[in-house]
Each structure stands twice: as structure tokens, then as C-alpha cells.
């Protein structure tokens, strides 16, 4: 067996040992980015090496899982993994997300504490070399504060399937009852969920939430709903009816624009003149216009005309404002 295949088999064994419900062949194929037939062959190899592999029916499919876990040899972290964990916590700390950074720091301490002394000493020099070489540019501009108690209460409600009750914004007399369906992390933190009596989820900014409390059982999202799908409807956080966005970046910035992720479902089309056309469907015209301003004269809005007008109106208003002084 080639060395690359050995690595894939070990990775599959880890996935099967870490899955509480087990994995189907289709899920294995998706996780490893291989065909279903290859997934079957890899599963057979794992079964030879790990006789504790069990299968159980799930409708017309079988789910496979390695019971009892794997030994420390297979689960021992590498110096690169621990360094990246440190880097992730540093990035969150720099971005003002102290609550999430603390969780990663706590996880790193637990992982290191579970290692044998010889393993700790072997990894320590590489970890130190990598972590001392990592830094992050602080995010420019004001950032909304996140109250630690609010953060913890929302996470507790999500884990327990509970409803949340809180005051919001400037209106401190109307108490909302919201079913938490998800959290969005970004420049600000947002709770995603519908208020009682409504089906459509909306966004609630963490820093505007006041006197938050657990308040009984929450209503669950409909089958098939996901935060990822919810976010894909917008550019940023604004939820609007998606429309086709077509942008052309000139040849001077095409290579740079090609490295940007404007939208998860974007399509990039290189043109004969060296320019780059980017297409995606999204709402959030205000945020799109604000972002396109940073590209100056390097970008052209092909579609829709409404987005071009919005950007022109924004620039006109800003110009008029600053010309007064």
C-alpha cells in the first residue's frame, strides 16, 4: 500500500472512531473526497486492521463506527495542530472575542495535559518555534462589546433547546421571547432565531441584548434549515431577497480579486482581456456597495442596475457631505 493510502486509512479510522452515530459509505466518500467504490475499499481495509469496527442499519443504509476508540498513537496531536490551536485563540483575542479565545486556550491546556511527559517534551520546541512566529494585525475600527454572561446564556440555551427572554436595544419595556437557532460570528455577534409567534428567523445583535434569561422550551427550526443556508442568502448579515450580482474586475486587480471569497456559491470567469467576472446570488445590497467602494475604479457593476445606483447614491451623499467642510 502506498504511503498516501496509509494516511487516508488512518484518517478514516479516526473519523469512524470519533463519530457517535457512525458514517455511511456516502458520508465516508464525501469526507475523504473519493468515489463510493473507493470508500468501500477503504472501509474494508479499516475493518481488517480494526476488528472492533461495527455496522448498524439506518433505514436502507448501514452506518459504520469503531467502538472503544483508538489508542493514543492515533490520537496524539502534532506540533502543527497545537500551534494552529494557539494561533486560532490569538486571532480571536486580537479580534476582541475573548470569550471564544478562552475556550480554545482551555482546550489546548487539556490536550497538553493528556500527553505523556515524553510526548510533551518532544513537541515543546516545535510548538514554541511556531507560536512565537505567529502574529495578527489588529482589526481596525470600533467593535461591539460582547457580554460574557449573555454569551454563555445563549450557548446554554442552544445546547438545551431552550427559549430565551430578553430586552432589546433602546426599547427596554418590551420583552422578546426568541427561539435560538444559531449564532453568527463576525464584526459583531448575532443570535439567529424567530420571536414567538413568527416563523422567519431574524438577527439579534449580542451587544443590544439586555437582561437575558432562559424561558422554557424553544421551537425547533424546520427540517432542512441550517445556519449555513441562512447565511448564504446574504452578503454579510443583511437578509434580503437574493438577486444575481455580476461584477467585472479589471486586469490590474483580477489576480487579487480571484483570491477573494465574495460568496460561497460564487462563479469566477476569466476574460480574454485579463479581467475577471464574478457572479453570485445574494441579498445585502448595502453591504455589497460598501465593500465595492474599497475597490475604487477597479470594479464595474454589470448587474443589477439597482446595485450600481445604490453605490452611486452612496458616493454622491458622501461627496456632498465632505465638500461642505
N, C-alpha and C positions, 0 to 999 in steps of 0.2 A: 504494500500500500504506500502511495506517495505521502511525503510529509504533510502536504497541504490537506490531503484527505484525513490524515490523523487529527489535524487541528479541527476539521469540521465535525468529526465524530465526537471528539471531546466536548466541543461546543454544544452539540446536540444532547449529549449526556447531561451537561449542566442544565440545559433548558428543561429536559424531561424530569430532572430531579427537583427543579425549582418550581414547577407548575403544580398547583394544588389540584386542579381538575384534570390534568393530563392534556396532551395535544393530539389532534387528529393528523393524519398524513398531509392533508391540505394545509393545516396550520404549520406543520414542520417545513413543508415546501416553501411557504411564504416567509417564514422566519429565516430560512437559510438561503432564500433566493435561488432555489433549484426546482427542477421539474418534479412532478409527483412520483415518477418512476425512480428518480434518484433518491427521493425522500424514503421510498420503500426500501431501497438497498441500504441506505444509511441506518435506518431503523433496525434492519436485520443484523447489521454489524454491531450496533449497540446492544442488541439482545444477546449476541454471542458473548460479549465482554461483560455485560451486567445481567446475570440471570434473574435478578430481582425486578427486571422490567415487567410490569403488569399491564394488562389491557382490560378495558371495561366498555360495555356497549353504551352508546349515546344515540338513540334513535337507530338510523341505518348505518351509523359510523362507529368506529372504535376509537377510544382515547387511550393513549399510552403514557405511562408515568413510571419513573424509577422510584420505588418506595425505599424508605430508610435513608435517603440522601446519599451523597458521595463523601468519600473521605477527604481529609484536609489537603491532600496533594492536588485534588482537582479544584478546590475552592480557595486555595491560598492566593491572596491578591498580589499583583505585581507592583513594582515601584511606580510604573507609569500610571496605573489605575489610582493609587493612593495620591500621587501628585496631582492628578486631574481632579480628584475629590477636593483637595486643598484649593486648587485653582477655582473650582466652582464656588466654594464658600467665600473665597476672596472677592470674586466677581459680584456675588450677591451683597457682600458687605460694602463694597465700593459703590454699588448702585443704591445703597440705603435700605436694603432688605435684610436687616439684622436678624429678624425672626427666622427666616428661611436659612440664613447663613449659620445660625446657631445649631439648627438641626443637622446640617452636614458636618459641622465640627464634632458634634456629639457622635454621629455615625462613625467618623474617622477614628475617634478615640476608642470606640467599642471594637472596631475591626482590628486596630493595632493591639488592643488588649487581649484579643483572642489568639494572637500569634504566639508561637513558641519563642523563647528568648533568642535562640539561634537564628530564627527567621527574621526577628526584629532587627538584630544586629546586621544581618546580611542586606536588608533592604534600606536601612537608615542612611548610608552615604548617598545612594542614588536619589532617595526621596529629598534629602537636604539640598542636593545639587539642583534638582528640578524646581523645587518650591522657591528657593532663593532667587531663581532666574525669572520668575513669573511676576508680572505686574499688570495693572489695569488702569486705563485712563479714566478718571472720574467723570461721571455723567454731568454734562453742563446743564445749568438751569435749576429752578426750584423743583422739588419733588414732594408730592403729598406725603404726609406722615402716616404711618400705619400703627395703630394702637395694638399693642401685643395682646391685650385681653380680647379685643374684637377679633383678631386673627385666630386666636385659639378657640373662641366660641364658635366661629364659623366652621373651622375644621372639625370640631367635636360634633356639630350638627350634621355635617356631611357624612361622617363615619357612622352616626347613629340613625340616620334617616329622619332627623327631627326638623320641625319648622322653627323659624327664627322670628322674633318680635323685636322691633326697634323703632326709634325715632329717626328721621332722616332730614339732613340739610337744615335749612332755616326754619322749616315748619316743625316745631317741637311740640305740637299738640296732637298730631295725627300719628298714631302708632300703626306701622305696617306689619303685616304678618306675611312672611315670604318663605316659600319652599326652596331651599338651596339646591341647585342642580349642578353648580360648578363654580370654579374660581378662575379668573383671568389675571395673569401676571403681566405687567408691562410698566410703562412710565408711572401709572397708578395701578392699584389693585381693585378688581371689580368682583362682586358677588353676582352670579348669574342665577336668576330664578324668577318665577311668577309670583305676584302678590295674590293673596287668597281671592278666589272668585274669577281669576283670569287664567287663561291657558298659555298665553305667549310669555316667555321669559324676557326679562329686561335686565339692564345693568344697574348695580348699586355700588357706588364708589365707597371703598372701605373708610376713607377719612371723613365721609359725611354721615356715617352710621353712628348713632348715639344710643346709649343705654340698651345694649343688645342683650337678649335673653333667649333661652331655649323655651319653645312653646308648643309642646305636643308633637304629634306625628305629621310629617310633611307629605305632600302629594308627590308621587314619583313622576319622572319625565315619561313621555310616551315611548313605546318600543321603537328602537332605532335612533332615538335622539342622542346626540353626543355634543360635547363642548367643541370638539374639533370641527364638526359640520356647522355648528352655530357660528364659530369664528370665521369660517371660510366665506360667509356671506358678506363680510365687511372688510374694508381696508382700515386696519386699526380696530377701534372699538365701536364706531358708529354703525348701527344696524339700519340699513335701508334696502329697498328692493334692488337686487343686483342688476347691473347693466354691463354691456360689453364695453370694455376700455381698450383702446388701441393707441399705443404710444410709439413714436419713432425717435430713437436717439441717434444723433449724427455720428459719423465715422470717428470723430475725435474722442468720443466717450463711449463708443459701442462696447469695447472690451470691458471697460469698468462697469457699465450698466448690465452686461451679461453676467457679472458676478453677484448682482443683487437679486434677492428674492422679493419681488414686489407682491406676489400672491402665490400660495401653494399650488394652484392649478394654472399657473402662467404658461404661455407658449412663446418661445423665442424664435424669431425668424431673421436670419442674416440676409441682408440685401446686397445686390451686386455692387452698389456704390460704397459698401463698407458700413452702412448704417445698420441699426438693429431695431426690429419691430417687436414690441412686447404686447401680448394680448392676454387678457384675463377678464372674468366676470366678477364684479364686486360692487357693493354699495360703499357709502362713506366718502362722498364726493368732496366734502370739506377737508378731510384728512389727506386725500389724494392731491388736491390742489396745493395744500401746504407743503407736501413733500416735493411736488414737481417744481415748486418755486426754488428749491435748493439746487436744481439742475440748470437754472438760468435759461440761456438761449440754446442749450444743447439738446433740448427735447421739444418735440412737436406733438400736440394732441390731435390725433386723427379722428377719433371717436371717443365719446359723444360730443356733439356741439355744446351741450349744456355744461360739460366739464370745462371746456375751453372758455365759455362765457364766465363761469364761476371764477376761474383763475384770473381772467382779465379784470373782472369787477373787484376782486380782492386787491390786485396790484394797483388799480386806479384809486381805490379808497386809501390805501397805504401811502401812495404818492401824494395825494391831496392833503393828507394829514401832516406829512413831514414837510411839505412845501409851505405850510403856514408858519413854520418856525425858522 
